[in-house]
Amino acid sequence: MIEPKNAANALKEADWIKAMQDELNEFERHRVWNLVPKTQGKTIIGTRWIFRNKMDEHGIVIRNKARLVAQGFCQLEGLDYDETFAPVSKLEAIYLFLNFTSFKNFKVYQMDINTNFLNGDLQEEPFLKQPTGFESEEFPNHVRPYLFKVKL
């Protein structure tokens, strides 16, 4: 299956819709955000979908992965932000996984981290637009504050 270039193309195929819904379900499960009315004077950051095929060691597509990311190009360093952060997995979780696989004599061909979050303290609460294709019918003009690791 070909990786779609945009959300409009992805929304035409059931497998990609499921991948997008899985990503949003992880956000809900981890209580990353909720839906709130727009706040006057706050910058609203756009979101965009990134699509990837996950393949086995033979190059056969085994599942589709959709990631929802903030559109960082909409911001200016020094004006909208001073620091950047990368999504990271805790080393303890990776060590635990690799120790378990070693103990059981499993071979690891590829390790896929389901969900990563920013590992940094933010000084202000960022607001994100609703993801393309998954806008609320009841509250189409609401935004989602990113609630994970924000220090105000």
N, CA, C and O atoms as a GROMACS GRO file, in nm:
protein
  608
    1MET      N    1   0.084  -0.118   0.000
    1MET     CA    2   0.000   0.000   0.000
    1MET      C    3   0.089   0.125   0.000
    1MET      O    4   0.189   0.130   0.073
    2ILE      N    5   0.055   0.221  -0.078
    2ILE     CA    6   0.134   0.344  -0.092
    2ILE      C    7   0.104   0.439   0.022
    2ILE      O    8  -0.011   0.453   0.063
    3GLU      N    9   0.208   0.503   0.073
    3GLU     CA   10   0.190   0.604   0.179
    3GLU      C   11   0.125   0.728   0.120
    3GLU      O   12   0.176   0.784   0.023
    4PRO      N   13   0.012   0.773   0.177
    4PRO     CA   14  -0.053   0.893   0.124
    4PRO      C   15   0.030   1.017   0.153
    4PRO      O   16   0.103   1.023   0.251
    5LYS      N   17   0.018   1.115   0.066
    5LYS     CA   18   0.092   1.241   0.082
    5LYS      C   19   0.019   1.340   0.172
    5LYS      O   20   0.080   1.432   0.225
    6ASN      N   21  -0.112   1.322   0.188
    6ASN     CA   22  -0.189   1.415   0.272
    6ASN      C   23  -0.309   1.343   0.332
    6ASN      O   24  -0.340   1.230   0.296
    7ALA      N   25  -0.375   1.412   0.426
    7ALA     CA   26  -0.488   1.352   0.497
    7ALA      C   27  -0.605   1.324   0.405
    7ALA      O   28  -0.677   1.226   0.424
    8ALA      N   29  -0.627   1.409   0.305
    8ALA     CA   30  -0.739   1.389   0.213
    8ALA      C   31  -0.726   1.254   0.142
    8ALA      O   32  -0.826   1.183   0.126
    9ASN      N   33  -0.607   1.219   0.100
    9ASN     CA   34  -0.585   1.089   0.034
    9ASN      C   35  -0.599   0.974   0.134
    9ASN      O   36  -0.655   0.869   0.101
   10ALA      N   37  -0.548   0.993   0.255
   10ALA     CA   38  -0.555   0.888   0.357
   10ALA      C   39  -0.699   0.859   0.398
   10ALA      O   40  -0.735   0.745   0.426
   11LEU      N   41  -0.782   0.963   0.400
   11LEU     CA   42  -0.921   0.946   0.441
   11LEU      C   43  -1.005   0.870   0.340
   11LEU      O   44  -1.123   0.844   0.364
   12LYS      N   45  -0.946   0.833   0.227
   12LYS     CA   46  -1.016   0.754   0.126
   12LYS      C   47  -0.996   0.604   0.146
   12LYS      O   48  -1.060   0.523   0.078
   13GLU      N   49  -0.907   0.566   0.239
   13GLU     CA   50  -0.875   0.425   0.258
   13GLU      C   51  -0.895   0.385   0.404
   13GLU      O   52  -0.847   0.451   0.496
   14ALA      N   53  -0.967   0.276   0.424
   14ALA     CA   54  -1.004   0.230   0.559
   14ALA      C   55  -0.883   0.200   0.647
   14ALA      O   56  -0.885   0.230   0.766
   15ASP      N   57  -0.778   0.143   0.589
   15ASP     CA   58  -0.659   0.108   0.669
   15ASP      C   59  -0.593   0.233   0.726
   15ASP      O   60  -0.547   0.233   0.840
   16TRP      N   61  -0.588   0.339   0.646
   16TRP     CA   62  -0.526   0.462   0.694
   16TRP      C   63  -0.616   0.534   0.795
   16TRP      O   64  -0.566   0.595   0.889
   17ILE      N   65  -0.746   0.527   0.776
   17ILE     CA   66  -0.838   0.586   0.873
   17ILE      C   67  -0.821   0.517   1.008
   17ILE      O   68  -0.820   0.582   1.113
   18LYS      N   69  -0.808   0.385   1.006
   18LYS     CA   70  -0.786   0.310   1.130
   18LYS      C   71  -0.655   0.353   1.196
   18LYS      O   72  -0.650   0.370   1.318
   19ALA      N   73  -0.550   0.372   1.118
   19ALA     CA   74  -0.420   0.415   1.173
   19ALA      C   75  -0.432   0.554   1.237
   19ALA      O   76  -0.376   0.579   1.344
   20MET      N   77  -0.506   0.643   1.172
   20MET     CA   78  -0.526   0.777   1.226
   20MET      C   79  -0.608   0.770   1.356
   20MET      O   80  -0.577   0.839   1.453
   21GLN      N   81  -0.711   0.688   1.356
   21GLN     CA   82  -0.794   0.673   1.475
   21GLN      C   83  -0.714   0.612   1.590
   21GLN      O   84  -0.732   0.651   1.705
   22ASP      N   85  -0.627   0.516   1.560
   22ASP     CA   86  -0.541   0.456   1.662
   22ASP      C   87  -0.453   0.562   1.728
   22ASP      O   88  -0.435   0.561   1.850
   23GLU      N   89  -0.398   0.652   1.648
   23GLU     CA   90  -0.314   0.760   1.702
   23GLU      C   91  -0.395   0.850   1.796
   23GLU      O   92  -0.349   0.885   1.904
   24LEU      N   93  -0.515   0.887   1.754
   24LEU     CA   94  -0.600   0.972   1.837
   24LEU      C   95  -0.646   0.898   1.963
   24LEU      O   96  -0.661   0.960   2.069
   25ASN      N   97  -0.669   0.768   1.952
   25ASN     CA   98  -0.707   0.690   2.070
   25ASN      C   99  -0.595   0.688   2.174
   25ASN      O  100  -0.622   0.691   2.294
   26GLU      N  101  -0.469   0.684   2.129
   26GLU     CA  102  -0.356   0.691   2.222
   26GLU      C  103  -0.355   0.826   2.295
   26GLU      O  104  -0.327   0.831   2.415
   27PHE      N  105  -0.385   0.933   2.224
   27PHE     CA  106  -0.392   1.065   2.287
   27PHE      C  107  -0.500   1.067   2.394
   27PHE      O  108  -0.480   1.121   2.503
   28GLU      N  109  -0.616   1.008   2.362
   28GLU     CA  110  -0.726   1.003   2.459
   28GLU      C  111  -0.688   0.916   2.579
   28GLU      O  112  -0.713   0.953   2.694
   29ARG      N  113  -0.627   0.803   2.552
   29ARG     CA  114  -0.590   0.709   2.659
   29ARG      C  115  -0.492   0.772   2.758
   29ARG      O  116  -0.500   0.747   2.878
   30HIS      N  117  -0.401   0.852   2.706
   30HIS     CA  118  -0.301   0.918   2.790
   30HIS      C  119  -0.346   1.054   2.841
   30HIS      O  120  -0.271   1.126   2.907
   31ARG      N  121  -0.471   1.090   2.809
   31ARG     CA  122  -0.529   1.218   2.852
   31ARG      C  123  -0.439   1.336   2.812
   31ARG      O  124  -0.411   1.424   2.894
   32VAL      N  125  -0.396   1.336   2.688
   32VAL     CA  126  -0.306   1.439   2.637
   32VAL      C  127  -0.381   1.570   2.613
   32VAL      O  128  -0.325   1.678   2.632
   33TRP      N  129  -0.506   1.561   2.571
   33TRP     CA  130  -0.577   1.683   2.537
   33TRP      C  131  -0.727   1.666   2.555
   33TRP      O  132  -0.778   1.555   2.572
   34ASN      N  133  -0.796   1.778   2.552
   34ASN     CA  134  -0.942   1.780   2.548
   34ASN      C  135  -0.983   1.893   2.456
   34ASN      O  136  -0.897   1.965   2.404
   35LEU      N  137  -1.109   1.910   2.435
   35LEU     CA  138  -1.160   2.011   2.342
   35LEU      C  139  -1.211   2.131   2.420
   35LEU      O  140  -1.296   2.116   2.508
   36VAL      N  141  -1.160   2.251   2.389
   36VAL     CA  142  -1.198   2.374   2.460
   36VAL      C  143  -1.225   2.485   2.359
   36VAL      O  144  -1.176   2.478   2.246
   37PRO      N  145  -1.303   2.587   2.398
   37PRO     CA  146  -1.321   2.702   2.309
   37PRO      C  147  -1.189   2.775   2.287
   37PRO      O  148  -1.102   2.772   2.374
   38LYS      N  149  -1.175   2.841   2.172
   38LYS     CA  150  -1.055   2.921   2.144
   38LYS      C  151  -1.043   3.032   2.248
   38LYS      O  152  -1.142   3.093   2.287
   39THR      N  153  -0.920   3.057   2.290
   39THR     CA  154  -0.893   3.163   2.386
   39THR      C  155  -0.835   3.282   2.311
   39THR      O  156  -0.741   3.267   2.233
   40GLN      N  157  -0.890   3.398   2.335
   40GLN     CA  158  -0.844   3.521   2.268
   40GLN      C  159  -0.698   3.547   2.301
   40GLN      O  160  -0.657   3.535   2.416
   41GLY      N  161  -0.619   3.581   2.202
   41GLY     CA  162  -0.479   3.617   2.223
   41GLY      C  163  -0.383   3.499   2.226
   41GLY      O  164  -0.263   3.520   2.238
   42LYS      N  165  -0.433   3.377   2.214
   42LYS     CA  166  -0.346   3.259   2.214
   42LYS      C  167  -0.319   3.216   2.071
   42LYS      O  168  -0.408   3.219   1.986
   43THR      N  169  -0.196   3.177   2.044
   43THR     CA  170  -0.159   3.127   1.913
   43THR      C  171  -0.213   2.985   1.897
   43THR      O  172  -0.196   2.902   1.985
   44ILE      N  173  -0.276   2.960   1.786
   44ILE     CA  174  -0.328   2.827   1.756
   44ILE      C  175  -0.235   2.763   1.653
   44ILE      O  176  -0.215   2.817   1.544
   45ILE      N  177  -0.177   2.650   1.688
   45ILE     CA  178  -0.082   2.581   1.602
   45ILE      C  179  -0.156   2.476   1.520
   45ILE      O  180  -0.236   2.400   1.573
   46GLY      N  181  -0.129   2.472   1.392
   46GLY     CA  182  -0.190   2.373   1.305
   46GLY      C  183  -0.134   2.235   1.330
   46GLY      O  184  -0.027   2.220   1.390
   47THR      N  185  -0.205   2.134   1.285
   47THR     CA  186  -0.158   1.996   1.295
   47THR      C  187  -0.153   1.937   1.155
   47THR      O  188  -0.219   1.984   1.063
   48ARG      N  189  -0.074   1.833   1.143
   48ARG     CA  190  -0.068   1.764   1.015
   48ARG      C  191  -0.038   1.618   1.040
   48ARG      O  192   0.025   1.582   1.140
   49TRP      N  193  -0.083   1.537   0.948
   49TRP     CA  194  -0.063   1.392   0.959
   49TRP      C  195   0.061   1.350   0.881
   49TRP      O  196   0.086   1.400   0.771
   50ILE      N  197   0.138   1.259   0.938
   50ILE     CA  198   0.253   1.196   0.872
   50ILE      C  199   0.220   1.047   0.860
   50ILE      O  200   0.179   0.985   0.958
   51PHE      N  201   0.237   0.991   0.742
   51PHE     CA  202   0.198   0.852   0.716
   51PHE      C  203   0.320   0.769   0.679
   51PHE      O  204   0.402   0.809   0.597
   52ARG      N  205   0.329   0.649   0.742
   52ARG     CA  206   0.440   0.558   0.713
   52ARG      C  207   0.389   0.414   0.711
   52ARG      O  208   0.302   0.376   0.789
   53ASN      N  209   0.443   0.336   0.621
   53ASN     CA  210   0.420   0.192   0.620
   53ASN      C  211   0.525   0.126   0.708
   53ASN      O  212   0.644   0.157   0.696
   54LYS      N  213   0.483   0.037   0.795
   54LYS     CA  214   0.576  -0.042   0.875
   54LYS      C  215   0.592  -0.176   0.805
   54LYS      O  216   0.493  -0.241   0.771
   55MET      N  217   0.717  -0.217   0.782
   55MET     CA  218   0.744  -0.337   0.705
   55MET      C  219   0.818  -0.440   0.789
   55MET      O  220   0.887  -0.406   0.885
   56ASP      N  221   0.804  -0.566   0.751
   56ASP     CA  222   0.880  -0.671   0.817
   56ASP      C  223   1.019  -0.681   0.753
   56ASP      O  224   1.054  -0.600   0.667
   57GLU      N  225   1.096  -0.779   0.795
   57GLU     CA  226   1.232  -0.791   0.745
   57GLU      C  227   1.240  -0.825   0.597
   57GLU      O  228   1.346  -0.815   0.536
   58HIS      N  229   1.127  -0.866   0.537
   58HIS     CA  230   1.123  -0.900   0.395
   58HIS      C  231   1.069  -0.786   0.310
   58HIS      O  232   1.054  -0.801   0.188
   59GLY      N  233   1.039  -0.672   0.372
   59GLY     CA  234   0.989  -0.558   0.299
   59GLY      C  235   0.839  -0.561   0.272
   59GLY      O  236   0.789  -0.483   0.191
   60ILE      N  237   0.768  -0.649   0.341
   60ILE     CA  238   0.622  -0.660   0.324
   60ILE      C  239   0.556  -0.568   0.428
   60ILE      O  240   0.591  -0.569   0.545
   61VAL      N  241   0.459  -0.489   0.382
   61VAL     CA  242   0.389  -0.397   0.472
   61VAL      C  243   0.307  -0.478   0.571
   61VAL      O  244   0.223  -0.559   0.532
   62ILE      N  245   0.332  -0.455   0.700
   62ILE     CA  246   0.259  -0.528   0.804
   62ILE      C  247   0.155  -0.439   0.873
   62ILE      O  248   0.059  -0.491   0.930
   63ARG      N  249   0.173  -0.308   0.868
   63ARG     CA  250   0.072  -0.217   0.920
   63ARG      C  251   0.102  -0.075   0.877
   63ARG      O  252   0.213  -0.043   0.834
   64ASN      N  253   0.002   0.009   0.889
   64ASN     CA  254   0.016   0.150   0.856
   64ASN      C  255   0.027   0.229   0.985
   64ASN      O  256  -0.038   0.196   1.084
   65LYS      N  257   0.108   0.332   0.983
   65LYS     CA  258   0.127   0.415   1.102
   65LYS      C  259   0.101   0.560   1.065
   65LYS      O  260   0.161   0.613   0.971
   66ALA      N  261   0.011   0.623   1.139
   66ALA     CA  262  -0.018   0.765   1.119
   66ALA      C  263   0.025   0.839   1.245
   66ALA      O  264  -0.009   0.799   1.356
   67ARG      N  265   0.099   0.947   1.228
   67ARG     CA  266   0.143   1.030   1.339
   67ARG      C  267   0.084   1.168   1.321
   67ARG      O  268   0.087   1.224   1.211
   68LEU      N  269   0.030   1.223   1.428
   68LEU     CA  270  -0.020   1.360   1.426
   68LEU      C  271   0.088   1.449   1.485
   68LEU      O  272   0.131   1.428   1.598
   69VAL      N  273   0.131   1.549   1.409
   69VAL     CA  274   0.238   1.638   1.454
   69VAL      C  275   0.193   1.783   1.445
   69VAL      O  276   0.103   1.817   1.367
   70ALA      N  277   0.256   1.866   1.524
   70ALA     CA  278   0.230   2.011   1.518
   70ALA      C  279   0.304   2.068   1.399
   70ALA      O  280   0.413   2.022   1.364
   71GLN      N  281   0.246   2.169   1.336
   71GLN     CA  282   0.311   2.235   1.223
   71GLN      C  283   0.409   2.338   1.278
   71GLN      O  284   0.375   2.455   1.294
   72GLY      N  285   0.529   2.295   1.305
   72GLY     CA  286   0.629   2.381   1.365
   72GLY      C  287   0.672   2.497   1.277
   72GLY      O  288   0.722   2.597   1.328
   73PHE      N  289   0.654   2.485   1.146
   73PHE     CA  290   0.697   2.591   1.056
   73PHE      C  291   0.610   2.716   1.069
   73PHE      O  292   0.641   2.819   1.009
   74CYS      N  293   0.502   2.709   1.146
   74CYS     CA  294   0.413   2.824   1.165
   74CYS      C  295   0.465   2.918   1.275
   74CYS      O  296   0.405   3.023   1.300
   75GLN      N  297   0.575   2.881   1.340
   75GLN     CA  298   0.625   2.957   1.454
   75GLN      C  299   0.762   3.016   1.422
   75GLN      O  300   0.833   2.968   1.334
   76LEU      N  301   0.797   3.119   1.497
   76LEU     CA  302   0.926   3.185   1.480
   76LEU      C  303   1.009   3.171   1.607
   76LEU      O  304   0.961   3.203   1.716
   77GLU      N  305   1.132   3.124   1.593
   77GLU     CA  306   1.219   3.109   1.709
   77GLU      C  307   1.240   3.244   1.776
   77GLU      O  308   1.264   3.344   1.709
   78GLY      N  309   1.231   3.245   1.907
   78GLY     CA  310   1.247   3.369   1.983
   78GLY      C  311   1.117   3.444   2.002
   78GLY      O  312   1.102   3.519   2.098
   79LEU      N  313   1.022   3.425   1.912
   79LEU     CA  314   0.892   3.490   1.924
   79LEU      C  315   0.788   3.392   1.980
   79LEU      O  316   0.724   3.420   2.081
   80ASP      N  317   0.772   3.278   1.915
   80ASP     CA  318   0.677   3.177   1.958
   80ASP      C  319   0.741   3.069   2.046
   80ASP      O  320   0.671   3.002   2.121
   81TYR      N  321   0.871   3.053   2.038
   81TYR     CA  322   0.938   2.952   2.121
   81TYR      C  323   1.085   2.989   2.136
   81TYR      O  324   1.142   3.062   2.054
   82ASP      N  325   1.145   2.936   2.243
   82ASP     CA  326   1.288   2.956   2.268
   82ASP      C  327   1.364   2.823   2.265
   82ASP      O  328   1.484   2.821   2.239
   83GLU      N  329   1.294   2.714   2.293
   83GLU     CA  330   1.358   2.582   2.297
   83GLU      C  331   1.282   2.488   2.204
   83GLU      O  332   1.166   2.511   2.171
   84THR      N  333   1.349   2.381   2.163
   84THR     CA  334   1.282   2.275   2.089
   84THR      C  335   1.300   2.145   2.165
   84THR      O  336   1.398   2.126   2.237
   85PHE      N  337   1.205   2.056   2.148
   85PHE     CA  338   1.208   1.927   2.216
   85PHE      C  339   1.179   1.819   2.113
   85PHE      O  340   1.107   1.842   2.016
   86ALA      N  341   1.236   1.701   2.136
   86ALA     CA  342   1.211   1.588   2.047
   86ALA      C  343   1.134   1.481   2.123
   86ALA      O  344   1.155   1.463   2.243
   87PRO      N  345   1.045   1.411   2.055
   87PRO     CA  346   0.977   1.299   2.121
   87PRO      C  347   1.079   1.194   2.158
   87PRO      O  348   1.162   1.156   2.075
   88VAL      N  349   1.074   1.146   2.280
   88VAL     CA  350   1.170   1.046   2.325
   88VAL      C  351   1.098   0.937   2.403
   88VAL      O  352   0.991   0.959   2.460
   89SER      N  353   1.159   0.820   2.405
   89SER     CA  354   1.112   0.710   2.488
   89SER      C  355   1.206   0.700   2.606
   89SER      O  356   1.326   0.726   2.593
   90LYS      N  357   1.153   0.663   2.720
   90LYS     CA  358   1.239   0.650   2.838
   90LYS      C  359   1.335   0.533   2.818
   90LYS      O  360   1.294   0.425   2.775
   91LEU      N  361   1.460   0.556   2.849
   91LEU     CA  362   1.561   0.450   2.832
   91LEU      C  363   1.528   0.329   2.917
   91LEU      O  364   1.556   0.215   2.878
   92GLU      N  365   1.467   0.352   3.034
   92GLU     CA  366   1.432   0.240   3.120
   92GLU      C  367   1.338   0.143   3.049
   92GLU      O  368   1.351   0.021   3.064
   93ALA      N  369   1.244   0.196   2.973
   93ALA     CA  370   1.149   0.110   2.900
   93ALA      C  371   1.221   0.030   2.792
   93ALA      O  372   1.191  -0.087   2.770
   94ILE      N  373   1.315   0.094   2.724
   94ILE     CA  374   1.391   0.025   2.619
   94ILE      C  375   1.480  -0.082   2.681
   94ILE      O  376   1.488  -0.194   2.629
   95TYR      N  377   1.548  -0.048   2.792
   95TYR     CA  378   1.633  -0.148   2.861
   95TYR      C  379   1.550  -0.267   2.906
   95TYR      O  380   1.592  -0.382   2.889
   96LEU      N  381   1.433  -0.242   2.963
   96LEU     CA  382   1.346  -0.349   3.010
   96LEU      C  383   1.306  -0.439   2.894
   96LEU      O  384   1.311  -0.562   2.906
   97PHE      N  385   1.267  -0.380   2.783
   97PHE     CA  386   1.228  -0.457   2.665
   97PHE      C  387   1.344  -0.544   2.615
   97PHE      O  388   1.328  -0.663   2.591
   98LEU      N  389   1.462  -0.482   2.600
   98LEU     CA  390   1.577  -0.556   2.548
   98LEU      C  391   1.625  -0.664   2.645
   98LEU      O  392   1.667  -0.772   2.602
   99ASN      N  393   1.619  -0.637   2.776
   99ASN     CA  394   1.655  -0.739   2.875
   99ASN      C  395   1.560  -0.858   2.868
   99ASN      O  396   1.603  -0.973   2.876
  100PHE      N  397   1.431  -0.830   2.855
  100PHE     CA  398   1.332  -0.937   2.846
  100PHE      C  399   1.355  -1.022   2.721
  100PHE      O  400   1.351  -1.145   2.727
  101THR      N  401   1.378  -0.956   2.608
  101THR     CA  402   1.400  -1.032   2.484
  101THR      C  403   1.528  -1.115   2.493
  101THR      O  404   1.534  -1.226   2.440
  102SER      N  405   1.630  -1.062   2.559
  102SER     CA  406   1.754  -1.137   2.576
  102SER      C  407   1.731  -1.258   2.667
  102SER      O  408   1.779  -1.368   2.639
  103PHE      N  409   1.658  -1.238   2.776
  103PHE     CA  410   1.628  -1.345   2.871
  103PHE      C  411   1.551  -1.459   2.802
  103PHE      O  412   1.575  -1.576   2.830
  104LYS      N  413   1.458  -1.423   2.713
  104LYS     CA  414   1.376  -1.522   2.642
  104LYS      C  415   1.440  -1.570   2.512
  104LYS      O  416   1.382  -1.652   2.441
  105ASN      N  417   1.560  -1.520   2.481
  105ASN     CA  418   1.631  -1.555   2.356
  105ASN      C  419   1.550  -1.520   2.232
  105ASN      O  420   1.553  -1.594   2.133
  106PHE      N  421   1.478  -1.409   2.236
  106PHE     CA  422   1.405  -1.360   2.120
  106PHE      C  423   1.500  -1.278   2.032
  106PHE      O  424   1.594  -1.217   2.082
  107LYS      N  425   1.474  -1.279   1.903
  107LYS     CA  426   1.548  -1.192   1.812
  107LYS      C  427   1.466  -1.066   1.791
  107LYS      O  428   1.345  -1.073   1.770
  108VAL      N  429   1.530  -0.951   1.795
  108VAL     CA  430   1.463  -0.824   1.771
  108VAL      C  431   1.505  -0.774   1.634
  108VAL      O  432   1.622  -0.744   1.611
  109TYR      N  433   1.408  -0.766   1.543
  109TYR     CA  434   1.438  -0.716   1.410
  109TYR      C  435   1.410  -0.568   1.400
  109TYR      O  436   1.482  -0.493   1.334
  110GLN      N  437   1.305  -0.527   1.466
  110GLN     CA  438   1.267  -0.386   1.462
  110GLN      C  439   1.190  -0.357   1.590
  110GLN      O  440   1.110  -0.439   1.635
  111MET      N  441   1.215  -0.242   1.646
  111MET     CA  442   1.143  -0.203   1.766
  111MET      C  443   1.058  -0.082   1.731
  111MET      O  444   1.110   0.019   1.684
  112ASP      N  445   0.929  -0.091   1.755
  112ASP     CA  446   0.837   0.017   1.722
  112ASP      C  447   0.779   0.072   1.851
  112ASP      O  448   0.713   0.000   1.926
  113ILE      N  449   0.802   0.199   1.876
  113ILE     CA  450   0.746   0.265   1.994
  113ILE      C  451   0.609   0.318   1.955
  113ILE      O  452   0.598   0.398   1.861
  114ASN      N  453   0.506   0.275   2.026
  114ASN     CA  454   0.370   0.316   1.992
  114ASN      C  455   0.345   0.464   2.014
  114ASN      O  456   0.292   0.532   1.925
  115THR      N  457   0.384   0.516   2.129
  115THR     CA  458   0.351   0.654   2.163
  115THR      C  459   0.470   0.721   2.230
  115THR      O  460   0.528   0.666   2.324
  116ASN      N  461   0.506   0.839   2.182
  116ASN     CA  462   0.610   0.921   2.243
  116ASN      C  463   0.553   1.057   2.273
  116ASN      O  464   0.462   1.104   2.205
  117PHE      N  465   0.605   1.121   2.375
  117PHE     CA  466   0.562   1.255   2.410
  117PHE      C  467   0.683   1.345   2.431
  117PHE      O  468   0.795   1.297   2.449
  118LEU      N  469   0.658   1.473   2.429
  118LEU     CA  470   0.766   1.568   2.452
  118LEU      C  471   0.828   1.545   2.588
  118LEU      O  472   0.757   1.522   2.686
  119ASN      N  473   0.959   1.552   2.594
  119ASN     CA  474   1.029   1.538   2.720
  119ASN      C  475   1.089   1.673   2.755
  119ASN      O  476   1.210   1.694   2.743
  120GLY      N  477   1.006   1.762   2.797
  120GLY     CA  478   1.051   1.895   2.832
  120GLY      C  479   0.940   1.971   2.900
  120GLY      O  480   0.822   1.937   2.885
  121ASP      N  481   0.976   2.074   2.974
  121ASP     CA  482   0.877   2.156   3.043
  121ASP      C  483   0.848   2.280   2.959
  121ASP      O  484   0.940   2.356   2.927
  122LEU      N  485   0.723   2.299   2.923
  122LEU     CA  486   0.683   2.413   2.842
  122LEU      C  487   0.641   2.527   2.934
  122LEU      O  488   0.582   2.503   3.039
  123GLN      N  489   0.670   2.649   2.895
  123GLN     CA  490   0.639   2.765   2.976
  123GLN      C  491   0.500   2.820   2.949
  123GLN      O  492   0.447   2.897   3.030
  124GLU      N  493   0.440   2.783   2.837
  124GLU     CA  494   0.305   2.827   2.807
  124GLU      C  495   0.227   2.710   2.749
  124GLU      O  496   0.285   2.614   2.699
  125GLU      N  497   0.097   2.721   2.756
  125GLU     CA  498   0.012   2.614   2.708
  125GLU      C  499  -0.011   2.627   2.558
  125GLU      O  500  -0.072   2.725   2.514
  126PRO      N  501   0.036   2.531   2.479
  126PRO     CA  502   0.012   2.537   2.334
  126PRO      C  503  -0.128   2.486   2.300
  126PRO      O  504  -0.177   2.391   2.361
  127PHE      N  505  -0.191   2.550   2.202
  127PHE     CA  506  -0.323   2.509   2.155
  127PHE      C  507  -0.309   2.459   2.011
  127PHE      O  508  -0.245   2.524   1.928
  128LEU      N  509  -0.368   2.344   1.983
  128LEU     CA  510  -0.358   2.283   1.852
  128LEU      C  511  -0.494   2.281   1.784
  128LEU      O  512  -0.597   2.262   1.848
  129LYS      N  513  -0.492   2.302   1.652
  129LYS     CA  514  -0.614   2.287   1.572
  129LYS      C  515  -0.657   2.141   1.575
  129LYS      O  516  -0.575   2.051   1.596
  130GLN      N  517  -0.782   2.118   1.554
  130GLN     CA  518  -0.831   1.981   1.547
  130GLN      C  519  -0.772   1.914   1.423
  130GLN      O  520  -0.758   1.978   1.318
  131PRO      N  521  -0.738   1.786   1.433
  131PRO     CA  522  -0.676   1.716   1.320
  131PRO      C  523  -0.769   1.705   1.200
  131PRO      O  524  -0.889   1.682   1.214
  132THR      N  525  -0.711   1.719   1.083
  132THR     CA  526  -0.785   1.707   0.957
  132THR      C  527  -0.854   1.571   0.950
  132THR      O  528  -0.792   1.466   0.972
  133GLY      N  529  -0.982   1.575   0.920
  133GLY     CA  530  -1.059   1.453   0.908
  133GLY      C  531  -1.123   1.407   1.037
  133GLY      O  532  -1.205   1.316   1.037
  134PHE      N  533  -1.087   1.470   1.149
  134PHE     CA  534  -1.139   1.430   1.278
  134PHE      C  535  -1.187   1.551   1.358
  134PHE      O  536  -1.174   1.555   1.481
  135GLU      N  537  -1.242   1.649   1.287
  135GLU     CA  538  -1.294   1.768   1.353
  135GLU      C  539  -1.427   1.733   1.419
  135GLU      O  540  -1.505   1.654   1.366
  136SER      N  541  -1.452   1.791   1.534
  136SER     CA  542  -1.578   1.769   1.605
  136SER      C  543  -1.693   1.833   1.530
  136SER      O  544  -1.686   1.950   1.493
  137GLU      N  545  -1.798   1.756   1.507
  137GLU     CA  546  -1.917   1.812   1.442
  137GLU      C  547  -1.990   1.907   1.537
  137GLU      O  548  -2.048   2.006   1.495
  138GLU      N  549  -1.986   1.874   1.666
  138GLU     CA  550  -2.055   1.955   1.766
  138GLU      C  551  -1.981   2.086   1.795
  138GLU      O  552  -2.044   2.189   1.815
  139PHE      N  553  -1.847   2.081   1.798
  139PHE     CA  554  -1.766   2.198   1.830
  139PHE      C  555  -1.656   2.218   1.725
  139PHE      O  556  -1.539   2.199   1.756
  140PRO      N  557  -1.691   2.256   1.602
  140PRO     CA  558  -1.591   2.265   1.494
  140PRO      C  559  -1.488   2.376   1.515
  140PRO      O  560  -1.379   2.369   1.457
  141ASN      N  561  -1.518   2.478   1.594
  141ASN     CA  562  -1.424   2.589   1.615
  141ASN      C  563  -1.344   2.579   1.744
  141ASN      O  564  -1.269   2.671   1.778
  142HIS      N  565  -1.359   2.470   1.816
  142HIS     CA  566  -1.281   2.451   1.938
  142HIS      C  567  -1.139   2.407   1.904
  142HIS      O  568  -1.111   2.366   1.792
  143VAL      N  569  -1.051   2.417   2.002
  143VAL     CA  570  -0.911   2.377   1.986
  143VAL      C  571  -0.875   2.278   2.095
  143VAL      O  572  -0.953   2.253   2.187
  144ARG      N  573  -0.758   2.222   2.083
  144ARG     CA  574  -0.713   2.123   2.182
  144ARG      C  575  -0.586   2.174   2.250
  144ARG      O  576  -0.482   2.187   2.186
  145PRO      N  577  -0.594   2.202   2.381
  145PRO     CA  578  -0.471   2.237   2.452
  145PRO      C  579  -0.389   2.111   2.474
  145PRO      O  580  -0.443   2.006   2.509
  146TYR      N  581  -0.262   2.120   2.453
  146TYR     CA  582  -0.172   2.007   2.475
  146TYR      C  583  -0.141   2.004   2.623
  146TYR      O  584  -0.074   2.095   2.673
  147LEU      N  585  -0.188   1.903   2.696
  147LEU     CA  586  -0.186   1.902   2.842
  147LEU      C  587  -0.068   1.829   2.903
  147LEU      O  588  -0.057   1.824   3.025
  148PHE      N  589   0.019   1.772   2.823
  148PHE     CA  590   0.124   1.687   2.876
  148PHE      C  591   0.249   1.767   2.910
  148PHE      O  592   0.307   1.832   2.823
  149LYS      N  593   0.291   1.763   3.033
  149LYS     CA  594   0.416   1.826   3.082
  149LYS      C  595   0.420   1.977   3.056
  149LYS      O  596   0.521   2.028   3.007
  150VAL      N  597   0.316   2.046   3.086
  150VAL     CA  598   0.315   2.192   3.071
  150VAL      C  599   0.330   2.253   3.208
  150VAL      O  600   0.251   2.225   3.297
  151LYS      N  601   0.432   2.338   3.225
  151LYS     CA  602   0.452   2.412   3.349
  151LYS      C  603   0.418   2.557   3.326
  151LYS      O  604   0.485   2.624   3.247
  152LEU      N  605   0.317   2.606   3.390
  152LEU     CA  606   0.279   2.746   3.373
  152LEU      C  607   0.327   2.830   3.490
  152LEU      O  608   0.304   2.950   3.494
   0.00000   0.00000   0.00000
